[in-house]
């Protein structure tokens, strides 16, 4: 696979063609899993920051009850801002779920208040005081600070990121095992040459270097192709998400960033280094058995 292959080893080997495909596939899956893990943690941070400090109050009643609830909310210590959500805003929130036709005029919409807590406010205490103030005014309201569902979302996304990282580790370990096996098979196929070099006094490091350079180039080339395929797959997935209503309303804006570029750039470097190390360890261990 490499133009820099040693004359002592054949330039082309059917076993290495299969190995190149396997390493490329593993690098593709590992890079894609790494991108998924990074996106999951980034999405969790964006999600929690978006809803942090936000409070939604649902008011059951007429416009007068809504106005009274807004004034009470504004007067509550720890509340930075509070305003009623207009019908147009509520319709805009419901539009993705009800279709392009919009919300029927006859459809009754809940009266909502969007409030934001002050940065230094104690959320649990603020919610208790706000709920008590609204209740004392004999207003039928529901106060939601989004902490319950946002916490569940954060846990789910963190779990997805952890699973992706575990997948990266398993794929890396599988790649090392495959490379070690292929190196050992190549060594056995050239056992006569290796034994002659060994008996002629060639240092083990020199013999191992023949295989190191060969598998280093194989790993770099396979890793680069795998990273390129992972980039294409990630770009295609992002394109599909951006065409989806769910991306706009349920997910934070996702895009390929510098961190993703670093992940993709590491793939050929890690694959090459892992291939070289696995080849060296395998060859040195095999040579020690010849003594």
BAFI-3210 file (N, C-alpha, C; in Angstrom, 3 decimals, decimal comma, padded with zeros to 6 digits):
// residues 291
n [1|2|3|4|5|6|7|8|9|10|11|12|13|14|15|16|17|18|19|20|21|22|23|24|25|26|27|28|29|30|31|32|33|34|35|36|37|38|39|40|41|42|43|44|45|46|47|48|49|50|51|52|53|54|55|56|57|58|59|60|61|62|63|64|65|66|67|68|69|70|71|72|73|74|75|76|77|78|79|80|81|82|83|84|85|86|87|88|89|90|91|92|93|94|95|96|97|98|99|100|101|102|103|104|105|106|107|108|109|110|111|112|113|114|115|116|117|118|119|120|121|122|123|124|125|126|127|128|129|130|131|132|133|134|135|136|137|138|139|140|141|142|143|144|145|146|147|148|149|150|151|152|153|154|155|156|157|158|159|160|161|162|163|164|165|166|167|168|169|170|171|172|173|174|175|176|177|178|179|180|181|182|183|184|185|186|187|188|189|190|191|192|193|194|195|196|197|198|199|200|201|202|203|204|205|206|207|208|209|210|211|212|213|214|215|216|217|218|219|220|221|222|223|224|225|226|227|228|229|230|231|232|233|234|235|236|237|238|239|240|241|242|243|244|245|246|247|248|249|250|251|252|253|254|255|256|257|258|259|260|261|262|263|264|265|266|267|268|269|270|271|272|273|274|275|276|277|278|279|280|281|282|283|284|285|286|287|288|289|290|291]
n.u [000,813|002,109|004,372|006,795|007,625|009,753|012,370|012,782|010,348|007,320|005,862|003,140|000,452|-001,999|-003,157|-002,657|-004,184|-006,749|-006,429|-006,044|-008,605|-010,080|-008,889|-009,427|-012,242|-012,605|-011,414|-013,132|-015,546|-014,681|-013,916|-016,373|-017,868|-016,476|-017,112|-019,848|-019,869|-018,658|-020,524|-022,755|-022,082|-021,703|-024,274|-025,692|-024,602|-025,404|-028,177|-028,787|-027,786|-029,446|-031,965|-031,430|-032,281|-034,684|-038,205|-041,447|-044,801|-048,003|-051,202|-054,436|-057,285|-058,785|-057,851|-057,427|-056,628|-054,226|-052,756|-052,624|-051,118|-048,708|-047,850|-047,548|-045,525|-043,396|-042,997|-041,945|-039,171|-036,025|-036,783|-035,882|-036,921|-040,213|-042,871|-045,888|-046,618|-047,404|-050,245|-049,434|-046,764|-047,165|-048,515|-046,476|-044,740|-046,241|-046,580|-044,736|-045,680|-048,328|-048,440|-048,042|-050,295|-050,929|-052,208|-055,535|-057,955|-059,989|-058,915|-058,276|-055,657|-053,169|-052,634|-049,633|-046,695|-043,510|-040,712|-037,647|-035,107|-033,054|-029,457|-028,161|-030,095|-031,709|-032,882|-034,794|-035,891|-036,864|-038,858|-040,670|-041,482|-042,577|-044,680|-046,210|-046,915|-048,508|-050,531|-051,624|-052,850|-055,041|-054,894|-055,053|-052,501|-049,615|-046,321|-043,293|-039,951|-038,359|-036,364|-036,649|-037,202|-035,083|-032,938|-033,268|-032,904|-030,247|-028,953|-029,552|-028,251|-025,614|-025,219|-025,407|-023,133|-021,163|-021,479|-020,696|-017,988|-017,050|-017,445|-015,525|-013,186|-013,401|-013,347|-010,794|-009,226|-009,928|-008,865|-006,095|-005,728|-006,350|-004,343|-002,061|-002,446|-002,339|000,270|001,728|000,985|002,141|004,787|005,191|004,830|007,122|009,075|011,396|013,133|013,324|014,516|017,003|018,092|018,150|019,910|022,142|023,065|021,664|020,243|017,528|015,964|016,350|015,122|012,528|011,988|011,559|008,976|007,629|007,722|006,307|003,710|003,112|002,717|000,574|-001,373|-001,635|-002,575|-004,959|-006,290|-006,571|-008,299|-010,508|-011,173|-011,878|-014,152|-015,760|-016,089|-017,603|-019,914|-020,792|-021,294|-023,394|-025,346|-025,779|-026,850|-029,287|-030,493|-030,823|-032,771|-034,897|-037,738|-037,554|-034,894|-034,750|-036,470|-036,180|-033,501|-030,303|-028,465|-026,482|-023,208|-020,210|-017,196|-014,067|-013,116|-014,172|-012,720|-010,187|-010,583|-011,030|-008,591|-006,873|-007,334|-005,845|-003,258|-003,321|-004,070|-001,861|000,262|-000,632|-000,659|002,067|003,206|001,881|002,843|005,611|005,744|004,683|006,538|008,976|008,376|007,990|010,544|012,014|011,239|012,645|015,172]
n.v [-001,205|001,155|003,481|003,687|001,233|-001,382|-002,974|-005,534|-006,427|-007,220|-004,895|-004,872|-006,530|-008,913|-009,418|-007,064|-005,270|-005,984|-005,413|-002,659|-001,813|-002,617|-001,108|001,446|001,439|001,154|003,523|005,363|004,804|005,311|008,034|009,177|008,463|009,940|012,540|012,482|012,225|014,674|016,486|015,777|016,531|019,266|019,987|019,452|021,381|023,717|023,446|023,466|025,976|027,620|027,354|027,974|029,698|030,521|030,922|029,703|030,603|029,432|030,657|030,237|031,628|034,887|037,809|039,767|038,335|037,381|039,785|040,598|038,496|038,913|041,358|040,619|038,722|040,302|041,874|040,156|039,469|038,684|038,102|038,969|039,807|039,904|039,038|038,924|036,253|036,731|036,026|035,690|034,896|032,509|031,064|030,862|029,166|026,851|026,316|024,553|022,053|021,942|022,313|023,960|025,429|026,941|028,081|027,413|030,013|029,666|028,026|027,669|029,156|028,657|031,023|032,540|033,382|034,678|034,565|035,617|034,626|036,409|036,478|035,808|034,608|032,260|029,437|027,301|028,494|030,890|029,971|028,839|031,116|032,671|031,032|030,968|033,668|034,075|032,273|033,349|035,530|034,433|033,273|030,994|029,166|027,672|027,055|026,733|025,845|024,488|022,840|020,137|018,641|019,564|018,645|015,883|015,718|016,540|014,451|012,321|013,099|013,273|010,589|009,515|010,690|009,463|006,780|006,993|007,678|005,349|003,629|004,640|003,927|001,092|000,584|001,509|-000,314|-002,653|-002,092|-002,063|-004,753|-006,018|-004,984|-005,953|-008,695|-008,817|-007,935|-009,983|-012,075|-011,207|-011,241|-013,984|-014,843|-013,865|-015,127|-016,551|-014,617|-012,881|-014,549|-015,030|-012,438|-012,051|-014,074|-013,209|-011,209|-008,838|-006,109|-006,307|-004,027|-002,892|-004,759|-004,668|-002,057|-002,165|-003,189|-001,355|001,120|000,395|-000,277|002,076|003,946|002,669|002,863|005,679|006,421|004,903|005,941|008,631|008,432|007,274|009,363|011,342|010,188|010,118|012,846|013,518|011,993|013,176|015,800|015,310|014,316|016,593|018,249|016,936|017,231|019,979|020,357|019,471|019,997|019,351|019,793|022,566|023,304|021,590|020,991|022,469|024,750|023,001|022,426|021,920|022,323|023,864|022,082|019,686|019,487|019,038|016,532|014,978|015,420|014,144|011,481|010,122|010,449|009,169|006,615|005,933|006,045|004,119|001,853|001,618|001,218|-001,122|-002,875|-002,855|-003,871|-006,433|-007,551|-007,413|-009,081|-011,479|-011,861|-012,237|-014,767|-016,263|-016,478]
n.w [000,000|000,399|-001,013|000,092|000,919|002,140|000,175|001,074|001,764|000,100|-002,225|-002,610|-001,055|-000,627|001,836|003,202|001,797|002,567|005,271|005,155|004,385|006,651|008,752|007,793|007,896|010,678|011,580|010,412|011,799|014,430|014,302|013,604|015,850|017,754|016,893|017,368|020,165|020,945|019,885|021,375|024,035|023,580|022,764|025,112|026,853|025,507|025,595|028,395|029,089|027,614|028,833|031,409|034,271|033,197|033,511|033,201|033,337|033,597|033,192|034,276|033,303|032,655|030,639|032,540|034,781|033,783|033,464|036,145|037,210|035,888|037,016|039,711|039,448|038,450|040,701|042,527|044,534|043,134|040,589|037,375|034,857|033,416|031,319|029,384|027,114|023,825|021,658|019,031|019,377|020,753|018,782|016,921|018,260|018,236|015,588|014,127|014,888|014,198|011,520|008,274|007,823|009,964|013,196|014,093|014,391|016,195|018,077|021,448|023,210|025,730|028,369|028,882|030,768|030,390|032,277|033,848|035,985|038,317|038,067|040,519|042,001|044,195|042,937|043,800|046,164|045,120|043,367|045,180|046,645|044,578|043,652|045,991|046,230|043,961|044,502|046,835|045,789|044,776|042,234|039,580|038,724|037,088|037,764|036,129|035,990|034,270|035,168|035,793|033,373|031,816|033,256|032,940|030,179|030,000|031,355|029,643|027,267|028,149|028,721|026,145|025,020|026,599|025,859|023,191|023,522|024,750|022,631|020,859|022,244|022,228|019,476|018,891|020,368|019,037|016,520|017,110|017,804|015,371|013,691|014,969|014,589|011,766|011,342|012,539|010,843|008,441|009,204|009,617|006,996|005,834|007,175|006,565|005,458|007,636|009,541|008,322|008,303|011,035|011,903|010,595|012,074|012,168|013,868|016,176|016,276|013,744|012,044|013,070|012,393|009,636|009,418|010,985|009,548|007,293|008,241|009,526|007,424|006,197|008,226|008,471|005,912|005,736|007,975|007,214|005,005|006,289|008,073|006,247|005,090|007,371|007,821|005,541|006,072|008,479|007,613|005,851|007,597|009,192|007,239|006,720|009,226|009,366|007,526|008,824|010,870|013,522|014,195|014,268|016,326|018,512|018,937|019,728|017,610|015,383|014,163|012,230|013,899|015,017|016,910|015,976|013,623|014,706|015,849|013,557|012,286|014,008|013,569|011,345|012,408|014,917|014,061|012,454|014,355|016,205|014,574|013,965|016,514|017,332|015,374|015,932|018,573|018,154|016,309|017,748|019,879|018,525|017,437|019,730|020,400|018,614|019,498]
ca.u [000,000|002,956|005,478|008,024|007,812|011,127|012,546|012,719|008,934|006,644|005,165|001,706|000,126|-003,461|-003,556|-002,617|-005,335|-007,874|-006,149|-006,292|-010,055|-010,552|-008,426|-010,187|-013,597|-012,523|-011,151|-014,379|-016,484|-014,135|-014,017|-017,787|-018,262|-015,902|-017,923|-021,125|-019,619|-018,450|-021,795|-023,662|-021,718|-021,966|-025,727|-026,115|-024,228|-026,257|-029,538|-028,908|-027,558|-030,610|-033,109|-030,992|-032,871|-035,976|-039,391|-042,692|-045,970|-049,266|-052,290|-055,795|-058,166|-058,951|-056,742|-057,180|-055,824|-052,881|-052,082|-052,351|-050,017|-047,476|-047,433|-047,062|-044,238|-042,393|-042,754|-041,306|-037,710|-035,300|-037,212|-035,254|-037,885|-041,438|-043,757|-046,825|-046,352|-048,529|-050,825|-048,584|-045,604|-047,636|-048,783|-045,188|-044,217|-047,049|-046,647|-044,066|-046,414|-049,669|-048,339|-047,862|-051,564|-051,040|-053,097|-056,903|-058,317|-060,891|-058,196|-057,883|-054,254|-052,932|-052,013|-048,320|-045,791|-042,091|-039,952|-036,243|-034,589|-031,792|-028,336|-027,788|-031,278|-031,785|-034,019|-035,872|-036,550|-037,605|-040,070|-041,613|-042,037|-043,415|-045,910|-047,005|-047,470|-049,592|-051,637|-052,262|-053,691|-056,136|-054,702|-054,838|-051,294|-048,620|-044,982|-042,352|-038,606|-037,706|-035,221|-036,864|-036,999|-033,744|-032,018|-033,387|-032,269|-028,797|-028,499|-029,640|-027,205|-024,333|-025,121|-025,100|-021,727|-020,340|-021,540|-019,869|-016,581|-016,749|-017,335|-014,214|-012,187|-013,514|-012,884|-009,339|-008,662|-010,115|-007,879|-004,775|-005,699|-006,312|-003,018|-001,108|-002,640|-001,835|001,733|002,229|000,811|003,173|006,073|005,266|004,995|008,510|009,879|012,718|013,949|013,567|015,486|018,324|018,561|018,408|021,128|023,266|023,478|020,876|019,623|016,072|015,369|016,357|014,081|011,231|011,788|010,994|007,530|007,095|007,508|005,257|002,389|002,879|002,116|-000,745|-002,290|-001,885|-003,420|-006,292|-006,906|-006,961|-009,496|-011,607|-011,564|-012,562|-015,495|-016,511|-016,461|-018,706|-021,113|-021,251|-021,867|-024,682|-026,285|-026,131|-027,737|-030,615|-031,061|-031,217|-034,003|-035,935|-038,327|-037,100|-033,609|-034,934|-037,207|-035,817|-032,061|-029,538|-027,844|-025,317|-022,344|-018,848|-016,378|-012,632|-012,919|-014,438|-011,564|-009,090|-010,904|-010,787|-007,161|-006,164|-007,589|-004,700|-002,082|-003,491|-004,051|-000,482|001,059|-001,077|-000,198|003,510|003,499|001,423|003,774|006,893|005,589|004,489|007,791|009,972|007,995|008,243|011,996|012,528|010,969|013,598|016,468]
ca.v [000,000|002,327|003,584|003,653|-000,113|-001,869|-004,024|-006,843|-006,773|-006,928|-003,615|-005,129|-007,771|-009,010|-009,319|-005,667|-004,597|-006,228|-004,678|-001,245|-001,611|-002,757|000,051|002,594|001,352|001,420|004,956|006,048|004,656|005,981|009,483|009,542|008,365|011,100|013,705|012,350|012,526|016,117|017,155|015,507|017,389|020,650|020,173|019,500|022,696|024,734|023,257|023,915|027,422|028,293|027,352|028,340|030,933|030,819|030,449|029,854|030,567|029,264|031,290|029,841|032,758|035,855|038,739|040,476|037,437|037,361|041,039|040,565|037,556|039,555|042,347|039,909|038,109|041,362|042,392|039,132|039,622|037,609|038,061|040,043|040,289|039,107|039,613|037,931|035,742|037,097|034,930|035,470|034,116|031,156|030,404|030,559|027,988|025,681|026,150|023,344|020,828|021,988|022,416|025,278|026,146|027,811|027,702|027,912|031,147|029,190|027,196|028,436|028,977|028,982|032,320|032,234|034,466|034,323|035,294|035,232|034,847|037,134|035,516|035,374|034,118|030,853|028,977|026,649|029,454|031,832|029,314|028,711|032,440|033,098|030,234|031,404|034,995|033,906|031,575|034,273|036,437|033,591|033,031|029,585|029,188|026,596|027,631|025,723|026,404|023,622|022,118|018,691|018,045|019,878|017,722|014,583|015,842|016,589|013,102|011,487|013,486|012,854|009,144|009,286|011,027|008,434|005,592|007,268|007,594|003,926|003,062|005,033|003,083|-000,282|000,554|001,630|-001,589|-003,607|-001,766|-002,534|-006,213|-006,391|-004,649|-006,906|-009,972|-008,696|-007,861|-011,326|-012,870|-010,775|-011,724|-015,417|-015,016|-013,505|-015,668|-016,939|-013,406|-012,376|-015,426|-014,783|-011,162|-012,229|-014,879|-012,448|-010,211|-007,604|-005,747|-006,458|-002,730|-002,685|-005,619|-004,113|-000,811|-002,460|-003,344|-000,108|002,106|-000,091|-000,172|003,491|004,542|002,068|003,446|007,083|006,488|004,396|006,898|009,829|008,116|007,108|010,690|012,025|009,610|010,561|014,244|013,504|011,485|014,185|016,912|014,864|014,248|017,972|018,747|016,362|017,828|021,360|020,314|018,924|020,923|018,984|020,434|023,983|023,564|020,720|020,892|023,683|024,795|022,129|022,703|021,423|023,365|023,600|020,859|018,564|019,390|018,412|015,105|014,354|015,472|013,184|010,104|009,497|010,447|008,100|005,334|005,650|005,748|002,836|000,795|001,486|000,633|-002,516|-003,645|-002,999|-004,796|-007,784|-008,032|-007,610|-010,274|-012,645|-012,037|-012,781|-016,207|-016,926|-016,614]
ca.w [000,000|000,538|-001,948|000,857|001,435|002,015|-000,835|001,716|001,874|-001,171|-002,234|-002,536|-000,358|-000,551|003,237|003,615|001,183|003,476|006,501|004,869|004,424|008,031|009,514|007,289|008,452|012,111|011,742|010,067|012,911|015,606|014,096|013,659|017,259|018,422|016,533|018,079|021,575|021,101|019,620|022,489|025,157|023,183|022,785|026,512|027,381|024,888|026,099|029,778|029,154|027,034|029,748|032,749|034,777|032,586|034,230|032,444|034,219|032,876|033,945|033,909|033,583|031,576|030,447|033,797|035,613|033,209|033,807|037,584|037,430|035,414|038,007|040,902|039,097|038,398|042,047|043,357|044,598|042,460|039,190|036,600|033,865|033,257|030,302|028,835|025,770|022,968|020,883|017,858|019,818|021,052|017,503|016,307|018,950|017,878|014,139|013,609|015,212|013,608|010,074|007,660|007,792|011,119|014,290|013,877|015,250|017,244|019,041|022,641|023,579|027,141|028,667|029,440|031,156|030,310|033,295|033,953|037,327|038,423|038,093|041,868|042,708|044,586|042,138|044,561|047,058|044,279|042,869|046,296|046,946|043,458|043,675|047,141|045,938|042,991|045,164|047,781|044,996|044,281|040,806|039,233|037,884|037,154|037,610|035,622|035,779|033,277|035,728|035,785|032,044|031,312|033,919|032,268|028,861|030,215|031,684|028,440|026,321|028,729|028,535|024,728|024,826|027,227|024,993|022,013|023,924|024,935|021,280|020,332|022,892|021,737|018,088|018,921|020,814|017,939|015,491|017,549|017,711|013,952|013,160|015,539|013,903|010,395|011,410|012,827|009,628|007,495|009,724|009,337|005,552|005,515|008,270|006,080|005,351|008,986|010,198|007,728|008,843|012,462|012,052|010,036|013,058|012,102|015,140|016,202|015,978|012,290|011,467|013,470|011,662|008,317|009,573|011,540|008,490|006,382|008,860|009,805|006,237|005,998|009,198|008,144|004,718|006,074|008,887|006,468|004,225|007,231|008,562|005,145|004,995|008,548|007,565|004,594|006,737|009,434|006,854|005,312|008,721|009,534|006,182|006,945|010,430|009,091|006,744|009,698|011,833|014,862|014,454|014,560|017,550|019,622|019,117|019,477|016,286|015,295|013,019|012,370|014,509|015,061|017,689|015,072|012,733|015,451|015,971|012,255|012,010|014,859|013,136|010,671|013,282|015,907|013,351|012,075|015,550|016,754|013,669|014,122|017,826|017,324|014,546|016,630|019,707|017,619|015,716|018,806|020,639|017,676|017,330|020,991|020,406|017,727|020,164]
c.u [000,853|004,078|006,796|008,305|009,240|011,213|012,491|011,280|008,254|005,875|003,659|001,474|-001,385|-003,949|-003,599|-003,742|-006,570|-007,684|-006,426|-007,787|-010,570|-010,153|-009,181|-011,596|-013,600|-012,277|-012,396|-015,359|-015,993|-014,253|-015,465|-018,307|-017,708|-016,683|-019,265|-020,957|-019,453|-019,754|-022,778|-023,357|-021,970|-023,462|-026,243|-025,798|-025,134|-027,680|-029,698|-028,691|-028,761|-031,764|-032,724|-031,589|-034,221|-037,118|-040,612|-043,869|-047,214|-050,396|-053,621|-056,729|-058,225|-057,735|-056,407|-056,326|-054,389|-052,107|-051,720|-051,172|-048,683|-046,962|-046,881|-045,697|-043,135|-042,013|-042,056|-039,792|-037,002|-035,695|-036,605|-036,238|-039,095|-042,325|-044,707|-046,396|-047,582|-049,049|-049,972|-047,362|-046,003|-047,925|-047,482|-044,556|-044,948|-047,017|-045,939|-044,866|-047,791|-049,643|-048,266|-049,151|-051,767|-052,036|-054,496|-057,244|-059,172|-060,179|-057,794|-056,436|-054,057|-052,298|-050,719|-047,562|-044,368|-041,329|-038,519|-035,745|-033,295|-030,650|-028,025|-028,954|-031,163|-033,053|-035,110|-036,631|-037,385|-038,908|-041,111|-042,274|-042,964|-044,739|-046,816|-047,656|-048,636|-050,803|-052,374|-053,149|-054,865|-056,096|-054,406|-053,672|-050,468|-047,263|-044,015|-041,005|-037,764|-036,573|-035,390|-036,555|-035,622|-032,698|-032,059|-032,718|-030,757|-028,253|-028,500|-028,521|-025,831|-024,129|-024,778|-023,639|-020,800|-020,315|-020,666|-018,384|-016,160|-016,591|-015,991|-013,121|-012,207|-013,020|-011,366|-008,675|-008,794|-009,100|-006,488|-004,665|-005,600|-004,934|-001,967|-001,216|-002,072|-000,313|002,335|002,105|001,862|004,544|006,245|005,477|006,419|009,469|011,283|013,644|014,305|014,607|016,893|018,905|018,952|019,707|022,353|023,731|022,719|020,199|018,102|015,370|015,309|015,243|012,694|010,924|011,209|009,472|006,897|006,759|006,362|003,872|002,086|002,185|000,725|-001,763|-002,639|-002,833|-004,839|-007,017|-007,373|-008,228|-010,702|-012,107|-012,321|-013,989|-016,363|-016,958|-017,651|-019,998|-021,677|-021,900|-023,242|-025,736|-026,730|-027,088|-029,159|-031,283|-031,559|-032,461|-035,181|-036,439|-037,801|-035,778|-033,805|-035,514|-036,776|-034,331|-031,414|-028,896|-026,562|-024,522|-020,981|-017,959|-014,903|-012,341|-013,175|-013,284|-010,376|-009,325|-010,607|-009,297|-006,355|-006,283|-006,400|-003,458|-002,158|-003,436|-002,630|000,378|000,678|-000,603|001,292|003,862|003,087|002,366|005,086|006,797|005,466|005,789|008,827|009,648|008,270|009,736|012,584|012,282|011,946|014,947|016,618]
c.v [001,264|002,306|003,493|002,268|-000,579|-002,916|-005,417|-007,319|-006,420|-005,617|-003,794|-006,479|-007,805|-008,883|-007,860|-004,863|-004,772|-005,459|-003,185|-000,945|-001,652|-001,536|001,308|002,602|001,666|002,903|005,777|005,998|005,384|007,496|009,944|009,477|009,539|012,371|013,678|012,710|014,028|016,882|016,960|016,416|018,861|020,950|020,276|020,857|023,792|024,661|023,859|025,418|028,189|028,397|027,758|029,689|031,278|030,182|030,711|029,680|030,460|029,777|030,794|030,984|033,694|036,769|039,494|039,624|037,374|038,618|041,080|039,652|038,150|040,543|041,679|039,293|039,155|041,851|041,391|039,329|038,411|037,441|039,252|040,652|039,364|039,808|038,525|037,506|036,007|035,876|034,636|034,625|032,677|030,386|030,012|029,324|026,718|025,366|024,889|022,074|020,787|022,180|023,851|026,087|027,079|027,294|028,253|029,026|030,689|028,366|028,028|028,121|029,345|030,365|032,049|033,508|033,935|035,196|034,782|035,591|035,642|036,130|034,975|034,762|032,633|030,273|028,302|027,619|030,446|031,217|029,173|030,057|032,924|032,342|030,664|032,759|034,899|033,235|032,497|035,284|035,703|033,434|031,552|029,520|027,920|027,218|026,521|026,393|025,530|022,779|020,609|018,098|018,367|018,996|016,343|014,607|015,823|015,192|012,207|011,809|013,094|011,354|008,808|009,604|009,987|007,165|005,786|007,171|006,143|003,247|003,405|004,154|001,650|-000,405|000,672|000,333|-002,655|-003,366|-002,249|-004,049|-006,674|-006,132|-005,618|-008,262|-009,922|-008,626|-009,238|-012,213|-012,505|-011,274|-013,212|-015,670|-014,713|-014,043|-016,035|-015,739|-012,879|-013,227|-015,220|-013,481|-011,303|-012,996|-014,151|-011,343|-008,904|-007,343|-005,912|-005,145|-002,448|-003,498|-005,074|-002,831|-001,025|-002,525|-002,060|000,885|001,694|000,131|001,256|004,152|003,974|002,695|004,887|007,203|006,015|005,362|008,155|009,584|007,943|008,434|011,465|011,503|010,037|012,012|014,314|013,036|012,515|015,366|016,543|014,800|015,651|018,568|018,227|016,991|019,245|021,438|019,871|019,998|020,644|019,639|021,879|024,186|022,714|020,703|022,255|023,615|023,966|022,467|022,088|022,564|022,991|022,321|019,619|018,372|018,733|016,909|014,383|014,344|014,485|011,762|009,486|009,441|009,309|006,737|004,957|005,275|004,396|001,678|000,545|000,798|-000,834|-003,390|-003,879|-004,011|-006,229|-008,353|-008,314|-008,847|-011,537|-012,917|-012,608|-014,278|-016,973|-017,166|-018,007]
c.w [000,000|-000,459|-001,237|001,411|001,190|000,918|-000,233|001,901|000,556|-001,094|-002,096|-001,887|-000,194|000,886|003,691|002,971|002,061|004,776|006,312|004,955|005,862|008,859|009,083|007,880|009,944|012,378|011,418|011,237|014,156|015,473|014,187|015,094|018,056|018,135|017,254|019,549|021,787|020,900|020,770|023,674|024,830|023,219|024,216|027,128|026,821|025,425|027,494|029,902|028,612|028,031|031,158|033,147|034,188|033,384|033,352|033,397|033,346|033,755|033,404|034,299|032,401|031,489|031,730|034,736|035,111|033,592|035,285|037,886|036,980|036,451|039,262|040,633|039,069|039,793|042,954|043,366|043,973|041,007|038,450|035,611|033,847|032,243|029,812|027,434|024,915|022,209|019,650|018,219|020,115|019,769|016,809|016,952|018,526|016,389|013,634|013,831|014,557|012,106|009,589|007,637|008,958|012,141|014,013|014,862|016,421|018,315|020,251|023,020|025,042|027,285|029,436|029,776|031,063|031,294|033,317|035,339|037,275|038,563|039,482|042,635|043,023|043,959|042,967|045,466|046,261|043,785|043,967|046,588|045,837|043,449|044,826|046,880|044,960|043,628|046,127|047,070|044,364|042,757|040,584|038,235|038,072|036,849|037,219|035,367|034,847|033,860|035,625|034,421|031,497|031,978|033,288|030,898|029,000|030,520|030,447|027,454|026,846|028,559|027,090|024,432|025,416|026,385|023,759|022,348|024,152|023,584|020,654|020,926|022,385|020,301|018,023|019,337|019,730|016,832|015,854|017,414|016,259|013,362|013,689|014,841|012,488|010,366|011,639|011,591|008,584|007,918|009,443|007,849|005,109|006,575|007,804|005,989|006,735|009,697|009,647|008,264|010,306|012,683|011,516|010,972|012,986|013,445|015,052|015,851|014,486|011,635|011,805|012,701|010,277|008,379|010,112|010,438|007,567|006,980|009,307|008,619|005,968|006,948|008,888|006,954|005,015|007,001|008,183|005,654|005,139|007,773|007,489|004,984|006,175|008,391|006,608|005,230|007,708|008,719|006,297|006,415|009,132|008,506|006,389|008,163|010,169|008,216|007,592|010,645|013,227|015,188|014,902|015,952|018,730|019,919|018,994|018,106|016,297|014,043|013,291|012,843|014,435|015,839|016,837|014,098|013,412|015,601|014,666|011,926|012,828|014,342|012,402|011,541|014,298|015,235|012,951|013,262|016,143|015,886|013,854|015,439|017,865|016,512|015,278|017,766|019,213|017,071|016,797|019,631|019,834|017,548|018,610|021,090|019,529|018,392|020,768]
res [x|x|x|x|x|x|x|x|x|x|x|x|x|x|x|x|x|x|x|x|x|x|x|x|x|x|x|x|x|x|x|x|x|x|x|x|x|x|x|x|x|x|x|x|x|x|x|x|x|x|x|x|x|x|x|x|x|x|x|x|x|x|x|x|x|x|x|x|x|x|x|x|x|x|x|x|x|x|x|x|x|x|x|x|x|x|x|x|x|x|x|x|x|x|x|x|x|x|x|x|x|x|x|x|x|x|x|x|x|x|x|x|x|x|x|x|x|x|x|x|x|x|x|x|x|x|x|x|x|x|x|x|x|x|x|x|x|x|x|x|x|x|x|x|x|x|x|x|x|x|x|x|x|x|x|x|x|x|x|x|x|x|x|x|x|x|x|x|x|x|x|x|x|x|x|x|x|x|x|x|x|x|x|x|x|x|x|x|x|x|x|x|x|x|x|x|x|x|x|x|x|x|x|x|x|x|x|x|x|x|x|x|x|x|x|x|x|x|x|x|x|x|x|x|x|x|x|x|x|x|x|x|x|x|x|x|x|x|x|x|x|x|x|x|x|x|x|x|x|x|x|x|x|x|x|x|x|x|x|x|x|x|x|x|x|x|x|x|x|x|x|x|x|x|x|x|x|x|x|x|x|x|x|x|x|x|x|x|x|x|x]
***
